[in-house]
Amino acid sequence: MQGQVTVRLPADLSRALKLASRRMQRRSSDIVRLALRQFLETPAPGTRAADRVKGLIGSLESGVPDLAEKHRAYILESLRRGR
């Protein structure tokens, strides 16, 4: 570990952290690191949705060759079938 930070938490947040620690069977410091990492990696407001998911585009195979062209028809058909 490189650095250390001391943080004072309100009582409700401290209780929630303790509960999460027990539930996840992890140390409180591990949970704080996970939460902080996730918060800091969250895209800045105003980032385009396409930029946030560009790594996912084209990564899934639907088995439907013209899904992008006929997506509306597939959605309507799916709704008719109750899926």
N, C-alpha and C positions, 0 to 999 in steps of 0.2 A: 504494500500500500504506500502511496505517495503522500497523501495529505489527510488531515483530520479536521473535522468540523464539529462544533458543539452547537446543538440547536435546542431551544426551549419550546416545548409543545403545549398547546392548551390541553386541558384535562380530557376533553372529548376525543381529541386526536390521539392523545397518548393511550387512552383506553382502546381505541380502534386499532392502533398499531399492535398493542399487546394481544388483542383477540386474533388479529391476522397472523401474528407470530406463532401463536399456539395452533391455529387452524392449519397453517402451512408448514408447521414444524421447521421453522427457520428462525434465525436470530433477527431481532428487530433491525439491526444494522444492515443485514442483507436485504430486507424489505425496503428500507429507506434508499439503499443504493439502486435497487431495481426501479423504484418509483422515480427517483431523480434522473436515472438514465432515460427512462421512457419520456419523462417531461422534457428533457433537454433535446431529445431526438424528434419531438413532435414538430412538424413543419410550421413555419411561421404563418400567421394569418395572412391571407391574400395569395398564398401559394395556389397555383392552379391545380384542380383535382387531377388532371391528366399528368401533371408533373409528379404528384404524390404516388401514382400507381403505374408509372411508366415501366417499372421493372416487372409488373405483372402482365402487361399487355402482350397477348400472344403466348402466354405461358400455359394456358389450359386448352385441352382438346375437348370440344363438345360433341364431336361425332356428327355435327350438322355442318355440311360444307358451305351453306349460304346463310348462316345465322346472322351475320352482320347486315346482309342485304334485306332479309325478310324477318327481322327480329319482331316487328309488330305482329305479323301473322302467327309466329310461334307463340308469342305471349298470349294472344287471344285464344288460340287453340288450347293452350295449357289451362287458361281460365275456364273454358267451356268444359274441359274434362275434370275440373275441380282440383287441380294440383297446385 
